[in-house]
């Protein structure tokens, strides 16, 4: 079962998604090529990656639209001080690597948080296909706009004044993702560590630990390692900014 997302709608339009639904996950494979029905000159790269593997490096030329089929990744930017900052978390049904530098290279590196399957759609091939298919063009545009929605949601999170409020809204933003919506238990498995969450939210590791402890003490969450239960509904959080894709789903 594939969640609703612009990226998966794009794959369905290409006639690839039903085929992938019948295909068992690949274990330990470096990659293979999947042809697009009716277009033998356009092939999608099917990558099965272990946890903590690099999908692409910062500065590497952007030549493909990468869609996460399974698992989760993070993007990491290297700042001038030599420090690293997590700029996004990317999950099933989302696109990664569209952001570019002025020279056309990737703005950040992408690393898997857990074993993941990623599809690489060649941009040059997509441009040819979109030229004769307005519906495909609109889906491609919506897919490329998704990282901007993600960045806007991050800015809303960073505007929160208290660290525990920022963390709680981050957790609820994961619940509202299309890949996990429909789970009435509001139970999450966090593929990222607390240090990565701290980097993404502009907090220190100690602040994140204290925020988790406060939310647990207040009964707002139940923590079991990287498994999080959120017993309250999101509408108890005034001003929660839901992800745009969740609103459309």
PAZAPA-4460 file (N, C-alpha, C; in steps of 0.05 Angstrom, whole numbers, plus 32768, in hexadecimal, padded with zeros to 4 digits):
% residues 249
    n_x    n_y    n_z   ca_x   ca_y   ca_z    c_x    c_y    c_z   seq   type   mol
   8011   7FE8   8000   8000   8000   8000   8012   8019   8000     1      X     A
   800E   802A   7FEC   801E   8042   7FE9   800E   805A   7FF3     2      X     A
   801A   806B   8004   800C   8083   800E   8009   8097   7FF8     3      X     A
   7FF6   80A9   7FFC   7FF1   80BE   7FE8   8007   80D3   7FEA     4      X     A
   8013   80D9   7FD3   8028   80EE   7FD2   802B   80F6   7FB5     5      X     A
   8034   810F   7FB0   8039   8116   7F94   804E   8104   7F87     6      X     A
   8063   80FC   7F96   8078   80EC   7F8A   806D   80D0   7F81     7      X     A
   805C   80C4   7F92   8051   80AA   7F8A   803C   80AD   7F74     8      X     A
   802E   80C4   7F73   801C   80C9   7F5D   802C   80CB   7F43     9      X     A
   8043   80D7   7F44   8055   80D9   7F2D   805D   80BE   7F23    10      X     A
   8065   80AC   7F36   806D   8091   7F2F   8056   8082   7F23    11      X     A
   803E   8086   7F2E   8027   8078   7F23   8021   8081   7F06    12      X     A
   8024   809B   7F01   8020   80A5   7EE6   8034   8099   7ED2    13      X     A
   804C   8093   7EDC   8060   8087   7ECB   805C   8069   7EC8    14      X     A
   8048   805E   7ED7   8043   8041   7ED5   8056   8030   7EE4    15      X     A
   8065   803C   7EF7   8079   802E   7F06   806F   8024   7F21    16      X     A
   805E   8033   7F2E   8055   802E   7F49   8047   8012   7F4D    17      X     A
   8034   800B   7F3B   8028   7FF0   7F3E   803C   7FDA   7F3D    18      X     A
   8050   7FDD   7F2B   8065   7FC8   7F28   8075   7FC6   7F42    19      X     A
   807C   7FDD   7F4E   808B   7FDC   7F67   807B   7FD0   7F7D    20      X     A
   8060   7FD4   7F7D   8050   7FC8   7F92   8050   7FAA   7F92    21      X     A
   8056   7F9E   7F7B   8057   7F81   7F78   8073   7F76   7F7E    22      X     A
   8086   7F88   7F81   80A2   7F80   7F83   80AB   7F7F   7FA0    23      X     A
   80B5   7F68   7FAA   80BE   7F67   7FC6   80D7   7F79   7FCA    24      X     A
   80DB   7F83   7FE3   80F3   7F94   7FE7   810D   7F86   7FE1    25      X     A
   811F   7F94   7FD6   8139   7F89   7FCE   814C   7F8C   7FE6    26      X     A
   815A   7F78   7FED   816D   7F79   8003   8189   7F77   7FF9    27      X     A
   8199   7F8B   8001   81B6   7F8A   7FFA   81BD   7F90   7FDE    28      X     A
   81A9   7F99   7FCD   81AF   7F9F   7FB1   81BA   7FBB   7FAE    29      X     A
   81CD   7FBF   7F9D   81D8   7FDA   7F98   81C5   7FEA   7F87    30      X     A
   81B8   7FDE   7F74   81A6   7FED   7F64   819F   7FDE   7F4A    31      X     A
   818A   7FE7   7F3D   8183   7FDC   7F23   8173   7FF0   7F14    32      X     A
   816D   7FEB   7EFB   815F   7FFE   7EEA   8143   7FF4   7EE4    33      X     A
   812F   8005   7EE7   8113   7FFE   7EE1   810A   800F   7ECA    34      X     A
   8102   8002   7EB3   80F9   8011   7E9C   80DD   801D   7EA1    35      X     A
   80D8   8034   7E95   80BD   8040   7E96   80AD   8035   7E7E    36      X     A
   8095   802B   7E84   8084   801E   7E6F   8080   8031   7E58    37      X     A
   8086   8027   7E3F   8083   8037   7E27   8099   804A   7E21    38      X     A
   80AD   804B   7E33   80C3   805E   7E2F   80DD   804F   7E36    39      X     A
   80E6   803D   7E25   80FE   802D   7E2C   8117   803D   7E30    40      X     A
   8117   8057   7E26   812F   8067   7E28   8131   8075   7E43    41      X     A
   811C   8072   7E54   811B   807F   7E6F   811B   8068   7E84    42      X     A
   812F   8068   7E94   8131   8053   7EA9   8133   805F   7EC4    43      X     A
   8125   8053   7ED8   8126   805C   7EF3   813A   804B   7F03    44      X     A
   814B   8059   7F12   815F   804B   7F22   8152   8042   7F3D    45      X     A
   8154   8028   7F43   8149   801C   7F5B   8160   8015   7F6E    46      X     A
   8162   8025   7F84   8178   8022   7F96   816F   8017   7FB1    47      X     A
   817B   8001   7FBA   8177   7FF6   7FD5   8190   7FFC   7FE5    48      X     A
   818C   800D   7FFA   81A3   8017   8009   81A2   800E   8026    49      X     A
   81B8   8007   8033   81B8   8001   804F   81B6   801B   8060    50      X     A
   81B3   8018   807A   81B2   802F   808B   81CC   803E   808C    51      X     A
   81CB   8058   808E   81E3   806A   808F   81F4   8069   8076    52      X     A
   81E6   8065   805F   81F4   8066   8045   81EE   8080   8038    53      X     A
   8201   808A   8028   81FE   80A4   801A   81F1   809F   7FFF    54      X     A
   81DC   80AF   7FFA   81CE   80AE   7FE0   81DC   80C0   7FCD    55      X     A
   81E3   80D8   7FD5   81F3   80EA   7FC5   8201   80FE   7FD7    56      X     A
   8216   810A   7FCD   8226   811E   7FDC   821F   813A   7FD5    57      X     A
   8224   814D   7FE7   8220   8169   7FE1   8233   8171   7FCA    58      X     A
   8228   8180   7FB7   8238   8189   7FA0   8236   8176   7F89    59      X     A
   822E   815D   7F8D   822B   814A   7F77   8215   8154   7F64    60      X     A
   8219   8153   7F49   8205   815D   7F36   81EA   8150   7F3B    61      X     A
   81D5   8160   7F39   81B9   8156   7F3B   81B0   814C   7F20    62      X     A
   81AD   8131   7F1E   81A6   8125   7F05   818C   8114   7F07    63      X     A
   8182   8111   7F1F   816B   80FF   7F23   8158   810A   7F38    64      X     A
   813F   8104   7F36   812B   810A   7F4A   8129   80F1   7F5B    65      X     A
   8131   80F2   7F74   8131   80DB   7F86   8118   80DA   7F97    66      X     A
   810B   80C3   7F97   80F2   80BF   7FA6   80F7   80A8   7FB9    67      X     A
   80EF   80AC   7FD3   80F3   8097   7FE7   80DB   8083   7FE5    68      X     A
   80E2   806B   7FDF   80CD   8056   7FDE   80CA   8048   7FF8    69      X     A
   80E0   8046   8007   80DF   8038   8021   80F6   8043   8032    70      X     A
   80F1   8046   804C   8105   8050   805E   8104   806E   8063    71      X     A
   811B   8079   806B   811D   8096   8071   813A   809F   806D    72      X     A
   813D   80B8   8066   8157   80C4   8062   8158   80E0   806F    73      X     A
   8170   80EB   8072   8174   8106   807B   8185   8114   8066    74      X     A
   8182   812F   8065   8195   813F   8056   81A6   814F   8069    75      X     A
   81BF   8152   8064   81D2   815F   8076   81E2   8173   8067    76      X     A
   81E3   818C   8071   81F3   81A1   8065   820B   81A6   8076    77      X     A
   8222   81AB   806A   823B   81B1   8078   823E   81CF   8079    78      X     A
   823E   81DA   8091   8240   81F7   8094   825D   8200   8094    79      X     A
   8262   821A   8091   827D   8225   808E   828E   821F   80A6    80      X     A
   8282   821B   80BD   8291   8216   80D6   829B   81FA   80D8    81      X     A
   8293   81E9   80C4   829B   81CD   80C5   8286   81BB   80D3    82      X     A
   8271   81C7   80DD   825C   81B8   80EA   8248   81AE   80D5    83      X     A
   8238   819A   80DC   8224   818F   80CB   8209   8196   80D6    84      X     A
   81F6   819B   80C4   81DA   81A1   80CD   81C7   8191   80BD    85      X     A
   81B5   8183   80CB   81A0   8174   80BD   818C   8188   80B2    86      X     A
   8187   8187   8098   8175   819A   808B   815A   818E   8085    87      X     A
   8157   8174   8085   813D   8168   8080   813D   814A   8087    88      X     A
   8126   8140   808D   8122   8123   808F   810E   811B   8079    89      X     A
   8114   8107   806A   8104   8100   8053   80FB   80E3   8056    90      X     A
   80E1   80DF   8053   80D4   80C5   8058   80C7   80B9   803F    91      X     A
   80BB   80A3   8043   80AD   8094   802E   8099   80A7   801F    92      X     A
   809B   80A6   8005   8089   80B7   7FF5   8092   80D3   7FF0    93      X     A
   80AA   80DA   7FFA   80B4   80F5   7FF7   80CC   80F5   7FE4    94      X     A
   80D2   810D   7FD9   80E8   8111   7FC6   8100   811D   7FD5    95      X     A
   8118   8117   7FCC   8130   8121   7FD9   8144   812A   7FC4    96      X     A
   8152   8140   7FC9   8168   8148   7FB8   8162   815B   7FA3    97      X     A
   814A   8169   7FA4   8144   817C   7F8F   8153   8197   7F94    98      X     A
   8158   819D   7FAD   8165   81B7   7FB4   8181   81B7   7FA7    99      X     A
   8188   81CD   7F9A   81A2   81CF   7F8C   81B1   81E8   7F95   100      X     A
   81CB   81E6   7F92   81DC   81FE   7F95   81DD   820E   7F7B   101      X     A
   81EA   8225   7F7C   81EB   8236   7F64   81FA   8227   7F4D   102      X     A
   820C   8215   7F53   821B   8207   7F3E   820C   81EE   7F34   103      X     A
   81F3   81E9   7F3E   81E4   81D2   7F35   81E8   81B9   7F44   104      X     A
   81F9   81BA   7F59   81FE   81A2   7F69   81EB   81A0   7F80   105      X     A
   81E9   8188   7F8C   81D8   8184   7FA4   81E0   8197   7FBA   106      X     A
   81CC   81A3   7FC7   81D1   81B6   7FDD   81DA   81A8   7FF6   107      X     A
   81D4   818F   7FF9   81DB   8180   8011   81DF   8163   800A   108      X     A
   81EB   8154   801C   81EE   8137   8017   81D6   8129   8023   109      X     A
   81D0   8111   8018   81B9   8101   8021   81C3   80E7   802B   110      X     A
   81BB   80DF   8043   81C4   80C7   8051   81AB   80B8   805B   111      X     A
   81AB   809E   8058   8195   808E   8062   8196   808C   8080   112      X     A
   817E   808D   808D   817C   808A   80AA   8178   806C   80B1   113      X     A
   816E   805D   809E   8168   8041   80A2   8169   8034   8086   114      X     A
   8169   8019   8084   8168   800D   8069   8151   8019   8059   115      X     A
   8158   8022   8041   8144   8031   8031   8146   8028   8013   116      X     A
   812F   802D   8005   812E   8029   7FE9   8127   8043   7FDC   117      X     A
   8137   804C   7FC9   8134   8066   7FBD   8133   8062   7F9E   118      X     A
   8121   8071   7F91   811F   8070   7F74   812B   808A   7F69   119      X     A
   813C   8088   7F54   8148   809F   7F47   813C   80A2   7F2C   120      X     A
   812C   80B7   7F28   8120   80BC   7F0D   8131   80D0   7EFF   121      X     A
   813C   80C9   7EE7   814E   80DC   7ED9   813F   80F5   7ED1   122      X     A
   814A   810C   7ED8   813C   8125   7ED2   813A   812A   7EB4   123      X     A
   814F   8123   7EA5   814E   8127   7E88   8138   8117   7E7C   124      X     A
   8135   80FE   7E85   811F   80ED   7E7A   8104   80F7   7E82   125      X     A
   8101   8101   7E9B   80E8   810C   7EA3   80E0   8124   7E93   126      X     A
   80F3   8135   7E8C   80ED   814C   7E7C   80E2   8144   7E61   127      X     A
   80ED   812F   7E55   80E3   8126   7E3B   80C6   811C   7E3E   128      X     A
   80C1   810C   7E53   80A7   8101   7E57   8092   8116   7E5D   129      X     A
   809A   812A   7E6D   8087   8140   7E74   807F   8151   7E5C   130      X     A
   8091   8153   7E48   808C   8164   7E31   8071   815D   7E23   131      X     A
   806A   8143   7E24   8051   813B   7E17   803C   8132   7E2A   132      X     A
   803F   8138   7E44   802B   812E   7E57   8027   8144   7E6D   133      X     A
   8014   8156   7E69   800F   816C   7E7C   8009   8161   7E99   134      X     A
   7FFB   814B   7E9B   7FF5   8140   7EB5   800F   8138   7EC4   135      X     A
   8021   812B   7EB5   803A   8123   7EC0   804A   813C   7EC9   136      X     A
   8049   8150   7EB9   8058   8169   7EBF   804E   8175   7EDA   137      X     A
   8033   8175   7EDD   8028   8180   7EF6   8030   816F   7F0E   138      X     A
   8030   8155   7F0B   8039   8143   7F21   8056   8147   7F27   139      X     A
   8067   814B   7F13   8083   8150   7F17   8087   816B   7F26   140      X     A
   8077   817F   7F1E   8079   8199   7F2C   8071   8196   7F49   141      X     A
   805B   8188   7F4F   8053   8184   7F6B   8067   8174   7F7B   142      X     A
   8074   8161   7F6E   8088   8151   7F7C   80A0   8162   7F83   143      X     A
   80A9   8173   7F70   80C0   8184   7F76   80BA   819A   7F8A   144      X     A
   80A0   81A1   7F8D   8098   81B5   7FA1   8098   81AA   7FBD   145      X     A
   8097   8190   7FC0   8095   8184   7FDB   80AC   818C   7FEE   146      X     A
   80C5   818D   7FE4   80DA   8195   7FF7   80D6   81B2   8001   147      X     A
   80CA   81C3   7FF1   80C4   81DF   7FFA   80B0   81DF   8010   148      X     A
   809B   81CD   800E   8088   81CA   8023   8096   81C0   803D   149      X     A
   80A9   81AE   803A   80B7   81A3   8051   80C8   81B9   805E   150      X     A
   80D4   81CA   804E   80E5   81E0   8059   80D3   81F4   8068   151      X     A
   80BC   81FA   805C   80A9   820C   806A   80A0   8202   8085   152      X     A
   809B   81E7   8086   8092   81DB   809F   80A9   81DD   80B4   153      X     A
   80C2   81DA   80AB   80D8   81DC   80BD   80DA   81F8   80C9   154      X     A
   80D5   820D   80B8   80D6   8228   80C2   80C1   822D   80D7   155      X     A
   80A9   8221   80D4   8094   8224   80E8   809D   8217   8102   156      X     A
   80AA   8200   8100   80B3   81F2   8118   80C8   8203   8127   157      X     A
   80DB   820F   8118   80F0   821E   8124   80E7   8238   8131   158      X     A
   80CF   8241   8129   80C4   825A   8134   80B8   8255   8150   159      X     A
   80B4   823C   8158   80A9   8237   8173   80BD   823F   8189   160      X     A
   80B3   824B   819E   80C5   8257   81B2   80D0   8242   81C6   161      X     A
   80BF   822F   81CE   80C8   821B   81E1   80D2   8202   81D3   162      X     A
   80E7   81F6   81DE   80F3   81DF   81D0   80E0   81C6   81D1   163      X     A
   80D1   81C3   81E7   80BF   81AB   81E8   80A8   81AF   81D4   164      X     A
   809E   81C8   81D0   8089   81CC   81BC   8093   81C7   81A0   165      X     A
   80AC   81CF   819B   80B8   81CB   8181   80BB   81AD   817B   166      X     A
   80C3   819E   8190   80C6   8181   818C   80AB   8173   8188   167      X     A
   8097   817B   8198   807D   816E   8195   8071   8173   817A   168      X     A
   8074   818B   816F   806A   8190   8155   8079   8181   813F   169      X     A
   8093   817D   8144   80A2   816D   8131   8098   8150   8130   170      X     A
   8092   8145   8148   8088   812A   8149   806D   8128   813B   171      X     A
   805B   813C   813F   8041   813B   8133   8043   8140   8115   172      X     A
   8058   814E   810B   805B   8151   80EF   8061   8136   80E1   173      X     A
   806F   8124   80F0   8074   810A   80E6   805A   80F9   80E5   174      X     A
   8049   80FC   80F9   802F   80EE   80F9   801F   80F6   80E1   175      X     A
   8020   810F   80D9   800F   811A   80C4   801A   8114   80A8   176      X     A
   8031   8106   80A7   803C   80FF   808D   802A   80EA   807F   177      X     A
   8027   80EB   8064   8016   80D8   8057   801E   80BB   805C   178      X     A
   8038   80B6   8061   8042   809B   8064   8039   808E   807E   179      X     A
   8030   809E   8092   8028   8093   80AC   800C   809A   80B3   180      X     A
   7FFE   80AC   80A3   7FE3   80B3   80A9   7FD1   809B   80A9   181      X     A
   7FBD   809B   80BA   7FAA   8085   80BB   7FB0   8073   80D3   182      X     A
   7FC8   8077   80E0   7FCE   8067   80F7   7FC2   8075   810F   183      X     A
   7FAB   806B   8118   7F9B   8078   812D   7FAA   8078   8148   184      X     A
   7FBE   8067   814A   7FCC   8065   8164   7FE0   807C   8167   185      X     A
   7FE6   808B   8151   7FFA   80A1   8152   8014   8096   815D   186      X     A
   801D   8080   8153   8036   8074   815B   804B   8079   8146   187      X     A
   8063   8081   814F   8078   8087   813C   8091   8076   8143   188      X     A
   80A0   8070   812E   80BB   8065   8131   80CD   807A   8125   189      X     A
   80DF   8085   8135   80F1   809A   812C   810A   808E   811F   190      X     A
   810F   8091   8105   8127   8086   80F9   8140   8096   8100   191      X     A
   813B   80AF   8109   8152   80C1   810F   8158   80C1   812D   192      X     A
   8170   80C7   8134   8178   80C9   8150   8172   80E5   815B   193      X     A
   8175   80E8   8175   816E   8101   8182   8182   8117   817A   194      X     A
   819A   8110   8175   81AD   8124   816C   81A6   812F   8150   195      X     A
   819B   811E   813F   8192   8127   8125   8179   8138   8127   196      X     A
   8167   8131   8139   8150   8142   813E   8158   815D   8148   197      X     A
   816C   815E   815B   8176   8177   8166   8181   8189   8150   198      X     A
   8191   817D   813E   819D   818C   8128   8187   8198   8116   199      X     A
   8173   8188   8110   815D   8191   80FE   814D   81A8   810B   200      X     A
   8148   81A6   8125   8137   81B9   8133   8147   81D1   813E   201      X     A
   8161   81D2   8139   8171   81E8   8143   8174   81E8   8162   202      X     A
   8176   81D0   816D   8178   81CD   818A   8191   81BE   8191   203      X     A
   8198   81BE   81AB   81AF   81AD   81B4   81A4   8191   81BB   204      X     A
   81B7   817E   81BC   81AF   8163   81C4   81A2   8163   81E0   205      X     A
   81AE   8173   81F2   81A3   8174   820D   8187   817F   820E   206      X     A
   8182   8193   81FD   8167   819F   81FC   8152   818B   81F1   207      X     A
   815A   817B   81DE   8148   8167   81D3   8142   8152   81E8   208      X     A
   8156   8149   81F6   8152   8135   820B   813F   8140   8221   209      X     A
   8143   8159   8229   8131   8165   823D   8115   8168   8233   210      X     A
   8113   816F   8219   80F8   8172   820D   80E9   8158   820C   211      X     A
   80F7   8142   8204   80EB   8128   8205   80E1   8121   8221   212      X     A
   80F2   8126   8235   80EC   8120   8251   80D4   8130   825A   213      X     A
   80D2   8149   8253   80BC   815A   825C   80A2   8151   824F   214      X     A
   80A2   814B   8235   808A   8141   8228   8081   8127   8233   215      X     A
   8094   8116   823A   808D   80FC   8247   8081   8100   8263   216      X     A
   808E   8112   8272   8084   8118   828D   8068   8124   828D   217      X     A
   8062   8134   8278   8048   8141   8276   8033   812F   8269   218      X     A
   803B   8117   8261   8028   8104   8255   8022   810A   8238   219      X     A
   8032   811C   822C   802D   8123   8210   8037   810D   81FD   220      X     A
   804B   80FE   8205   8056   80E8   81F5   805D   80D1   8208   221      X     A
   8060   80BA   81FC   806B   80A2   820A   8083   8099   81F9   222      X     A
   8099   8096   8206   80B2   8090   81F7   80BC   8074   81FE   223      X     A
   80C1   8065   81E9   80CE   804A   81EC   80E4   8049   81D8   224      X     A
   80FC   8053   81E0   8112   8054   81CD   810B   8067   81B7   225      X     A
   810B   805D   819E   8104   806E   8187   80E6   806B   8180   226      X     A
   80D7   805D   8190   80BA   805A   818B   80AC   806F   819D   227      X     A
   809B   807F   8190   808D   8095   819E   806F   8091   819A   228      X     A
   8061   8093   81B0   8043   8094   81B0   803B   80B0   81B7   229      X     A
   8028   80BB   81A7   801D   80D5   81AC   7FFF   80D2   81B3   230      X     A
   7FF8   80D0   81CD   7FDD   80CA   81D4   7FC9   80E0   81CF   231      X     A
   7FD3   80F9   81CC   7FC0   8110   81C7   7FBD   8114   81A9   232      X     A
   7FA6   811F   81A2   7FA2   8125   8186   7FB0   813F   817F   233      X     A
   7FB7   8142   8165   7FC6   8159   815C   7FB6   8173   815F   234      X     A
   7F9B   8171   8160   7F8B   818A   8162   7F8C   8195   817E   235      X     A
   7F9A   8188   8191   7F9E   8193   81AC   7FB7   81A6   81AC   236      X     A
   7FC4   81A8   8195   7FDB   81B9   8193   7FD3   81D1   8182   237      X     A
   7FCE   81E8   818E   7FC6   8200   817E   7FDB   8208   816A   238      X     A
   7FD1   820D   8151   7FE3   8217   813D   7FF6   8203   8130   239      X     A
   7FF0   81E9   8134   8001   81D5   8128   8000   81D7   810A   240      X     A
   8017   81DA   80FD   8018   81DC   80E0   801A   81C0   80D4   241      X     A
   8005   81B6   80C8   8006   819C   80BB   8015   819D   80A1   242      X     A
   8021   8187   809A   802F   8186   8081   801B   818A   806A   243      X     A
   8022   8199   8055   8010   819D   803F   8006   8184   8032   244      X     A
   8018   8170   802F   8010   8157   8022   7FFA   8149   8033   245      X     A
   7FFC   814B   804E   7FE9   813F   805F   7FCE   814C   805C   246      X     A
   7FCD   8166   8057   7FB4   8174   8053   7FA7   816B   8039   247      X     A
   7FB7   8165   8025   7FAB   815D   800B   7FA3   8140   800B   248      X     A
   7FAF   812F   801D   7FAA   8112   801C   7F8D   810C   8023   249      X     A
***
